[in-house]
Amino acid sequence: MAAMLRSSSMAPIRRKLLPPNLRVRGYEVIDDAKAQVEATCSGVVSCADILAHAARDAVFLWDVPTGRRDGKVSLASDADNLPAFTDSIEELKRKLAVFGLNARDLVTIVGAHTIGTTACEFFSYRLFNFSATGNGADPSINLDFVSQLRTLCPSNGDGTRRVALDTDSVDSFDASFFHNLRKGRGILASDQMLWRDGCTRSIVESYLVLEACHH
């Protein structure tokens, strides 16, 4: 295990270099912002605060309190228990509970998938030879949506191709993602499971009701 957590130079591997994080883009933007802040006010603003404000600006302006702390080191071993797209709902709940987060927190966090993309390699297994079902796809996926996804991610296609996690509202921060789950149009298995589990489904429905009240 120790060998897995160190590079060829024996330096500790940072968390952003872990396999689950290798498809994450935009690190260079955070690094640039951090460098500029450090040049003006060293050791005060954390990368965690920079990420929080970047997320704020990516959606709309609201007040974001600061004061988060970066870790003193960045080690792969600290992220061994990251939530995975193949995890069951119970496993996802367990992993978040370690940080004091509950089922509503889980649904809220996953709801951020209303914006963003994923790679075909992370869900194409749901489209082909998934089980003994007639069309070979995960039965929790809407049949029409299966055809759409197979066009975007053919069985012999490029696994790194990016697909929107919210195909009905790609660039809007809204409740469309939750509507998609109700229609069986969740891209990742862990997303669609929010609708299949009774507890998290009731939370998804509460967000849909809340959206309806705002219109």
C-alpha positions as CSV (number, residue, x, y, z in Angstrom):
1,M,0.0,0.0,0.0
2,A,2.8,2.4,0.8
3,A,4.2,2.0,-2.7
4,M,0.8,2.9,-4.1
5,L,0.8,6.1,-2.2
6,R,4.1,7.4,-3.4
7,S,5.5,8.5,-6.8
8,S,8.6,7.2,-8.4
9,S,10.6,9.9,-6.6
10,M,9.1,8.7,-3.3
11,A,7.3,12.0,-2.8
12,P,3.7,11.5,-1.4
13,I,1.0,11.5,-4.1
14,R,-1.4,14.4,-3.8
15,R,-5.1,13.8,-3.7
16,K,-5.8,15.4,-7.0
17,L,-3.7,12.7,-8.7
18,L,-5.8,9.9,-7.4
19,P,-7.6,7.9,-10.1
20,P,-11.1,9.2,-9.1
21,N,-9.8,12.8,-9.6
22,L,-7.9,12.4,-12.8
23,R,-10.8,13.5,-15.0
24,V,-11.3,16.6,-12.9
25,R,-10.5,19.7,-15.0
26,G,-9.6,23.2,-14.0
27,Y,-6.8,22.7,-11.4
28,E,-4.7,25.2,-13.3
29,V,-7.2,27.9,-12.7
30,I,-7.2,27.3,-9.0
31,D,-3.4,27.1,-8.9
32,D,-3.2,30.4,-10.8
33,A,-5.6,32.1,-8.4
34,K,-3.8,30.7,-5.4
35,A,-0.4,32.0,-6.7
36,Q,-1.8,35.5,-7.2
37,V,-3.4,35.6,-3.8
38,E,-0.2,34.3,-2.2
39,A,1.9,36.9,-3.9
40,T,-0.3,39.6,-2.3
41,C,-1.3,38.1,1.0
42,S,0.7,35.0,1.8
43,G,-0.7,32.2,4.0
44,V,-4.1,33.7,4.6
45,V,-6.6,32.5,1.8
46,S,-7.0,28.8,1.4
47,C,-7.6,26.8,-1.7
48,A,-10.8,25.7,-0.1
49,D,-12.0,29.3,0.0
50,I,-11.0,29.8,-3.6
51,L,-13.0,26.8,-4.6
52,A,-16.0,28.0,-2.6
53,H,-15.9,31.4,-4.3
54,A,-15.4,29.9,-7.7
55,A,-18.5,27.8,-7.2
56,R,-20.4,30.8,-6.1
57,D,-19.4,32.8,-9.2
58,A,-20.2,29.9,-11.5
59,V,-23.8,29.9,-10.3
60,F,-24.8,33.4,-9.2
61,L,-23.7,36.0,-6.6
62,W,-24.4,35.3,-3.0
63,D,-22.5,35.9,0.3
64,V,-20.0,33.2,1.0
65,P,-18.4,33.2,4.5
66,T,-14.7,32.3,4.5
67,G,-12.5,30.7,7.1
68,R,-12.1,27.2,5.7
69,R,-8.7,25.6,6.3
70,D,-6.6,23.7,3.8
71,G,-5.0,20.5,5.0
72,K,-1.3,20.8,6.0
73,V,-0.5,18.0,3.5
74,S,-2.2,16.4,0.6
75,L,-2.0,12.6,0.7
76,A,-3.7,9.9,-1.3
77,S,-4.4,8.0,1.9
78,D,-6.7,10.9,3.0
79,A,-9.0,10.2,0.1
80,D,-9.1,6.4,0.1
81,N,-12.8,6.5,1.0
82,L,-14.1,8.9,-1.7
83,P,-17.7,8.3,-2.8
84,A,-17.7,6.3,-6.1
85,F,-20.2,6.2,-9.0
86,T,-20.7,2.5,-8.4
87,D,-21.4,2.8,-4.6
88,S,-24.8,1.7,-3.3
89,I,-26.9,4.3,-1.5
90,E,-26.1,2.8,1.8
91,E,-22.4,3.0,1.1
92,L,-22.7,6.6,0.0
93,K,-24.7,7.5,3.2
94,R,-22.0,5.7,5.3
95,K,-19.1,7.6,3.6
96,L,-20.8,11.0,4.1
97,A,-21.8,10.2,7.7
98,V,-18.1,10.1,8.6
99,F,-18.2,13.8,8.0
100,G,-21.4,14.4,9.9
101,L,-23.5,14.6,6.7
102,N,-26.9,13.0,6.4
103,A,-29.2,11.8,3.5
104,R,-30.5,15.3,2.7
105,D,-26.9,16.5,2.5
106,L,-26.2,13.6,0.1
107,V,-29.1,14.5,-2.2
108,T,-28.1,18.2,-2.1
109,I,-24.5,17.5,-3.0
110,V,-25.4,15.1,-5.8
111,G,-27.8,17.7,-7.1
112,A,-24.8,19.8,-8.1
113,H,-24.7,17.5,-11.1
114,T,-27.2,19.9,-12.6
115,I,-24.0,21.4,-14.0
116,G,-21.0,19.5,-15.3
117,T,-20.1,16.5,-17.3
118,T,-18.8,13.0,-16.9
119,A,-16.8,10.6,-19.2
120,C,-18.4,7.7,-21.1
121,E,-16.2,5.3,-19.3
122,F,-18.0,5.9,-16.0
123,F,-21.4,4.9,-17.2
124,S,-21.2,3.0,-20.5
125,Y,-21.2,-0.3,-18.6
126,R,-24.9,0.5,-17.9
127,L,-25.7,0.5,-21.7
128,F,-24.3,-2.8,-22.9
129,N,-24.5,-6.3,-21.5
130,F,-25.5,-5.0,-18.1
131,S,-27.6,-8.1,-17.3
132,A,-29.9,-10.6,-18.8
133,T,-32.5,-7.9,-19.7
134,G,-33.8,-7.9,-23.2
135,N,-31.9,-4.8,-24.4
136,G,-28.8,-5.4,-22.4
137,A,-29.0,-2.1,-20.5
138,D,-29.5,-1.2,-16.9
139,P,-33.3,-1.5,-16.5
140,S,-33.4,1.7,-14.3
141,I,-32.6,3.7,-17.4
142,N,-35.4,5.1,-19.6
143,L,-35.4,3.1,-22.8
144,D,-35.5,6.1,-25.0
145,F,-32.6,7.5,-23.0
146,V,-30.6,4.3,-23.5
147,S,-30.7,4.9,-27.3
148,Q,-29.6,8.5,-26.8
149,L,-26.7,7.5,-24.6
150,R,-25.6,4.7,-26.9
151,T,-25.3,7.2,-29.7
152,L,-23.1,9.4,-27.6
153,C,-21.1,6.5,-26.2
154,P,-21.0,3.6,-28.6
155,S,-19.6,0.3,-27.2
156,N,-16.4,0.8,-29.2
157,G,-16.2,4.5,-28.8
158,D,-13.9,7.0,-27.0
159,G,-14.3,6.4,-23.2
160,T,-13.0,9.9,-22.5
161,R,-15.8,11.6,-24.4
162,R,-17.7,14.0,-22.1
163,V,-21.4,13.9,-21.6
164,A,-23.5,16.4,-19.7
165,L,-24.8,15.0,-16.3
166,D,-28.0,17.0,-16.8
167,T,-28.9,16.5,-20.5
168,D,-32.1,18.6,-20.3
169,S,-30.5,21.8,-18.8
170,V,-26.8,21.7,-19.5
171,D,-25.8,25.2,-18.4
172,S,-28.5,26.1,-15.9
173,F,-28.4,25.7,-12.1
174,D,-31.9,24.4,-11.6
175,A,-34.0,21.4,-10.6
176,S,-33.8,19.7,-14.0
177,F,-31.4,17.1,-12.7
178,F,-34.0,15.9,-10.2
179,H,-36.7,15.8,-12.8
180,N,-34.3,13.6,-14.9
181,L,-34.0,11.1,-12.0
182,R,-37.8,10.8,-11.8
183,K,-37.8,10.0,-15.6
184,G,-35.0,7.4,-15.4
185,R,-32.5,9.7,-17.0
186,G,-29.8,9.7,-14.4
187,I,-26.4,9.3,-16.1
188,L,-24.4,7.8,-13.3
189,A,-25.7,4.7,-11.4
190,S,-25.1,6.5,-8.1
191,D,-27.3,9.4,-9.4
192,Q,-30.2,7.3,-10.4
193,M,-30.1,5.4,-7.1
194,L,-31.3,8.6,-5.4
195,W,-34.7,7.9,-7.0
196,R,-34.7,4.2,-6.3
197,D,-34.1,4.4,-2.6
198,G,-37.1,5.4,-0.5
199,C,-35.4,7.8,1.8
200,T,-33.5,9.8,-0.8
201,R,-36.4,9.7,-3.2
202,S,-38.6,11.5,-0.7
203,I,-35.9,14.2,-0.4
204,V,-35.6,14.5,-4.2
205,E,-39.4,14.9,-4.3
206,S,-39.3,17.6,-1.7
207,Y,-36.9,19.6,-3.9
208,L,-39.3,19.2,-6.9
209,V,-42.2,20.4,-4.7
210,L,-40.1,23.4,-3.6
211,E,-39.3,24.3,-7.2
212,A,-43.0,24.1,-8.1
213,C,-43.8,26.5,-5.3
214,H,-41.4,29.0,-6.7
215,H,-43.1,29.1,-10.1
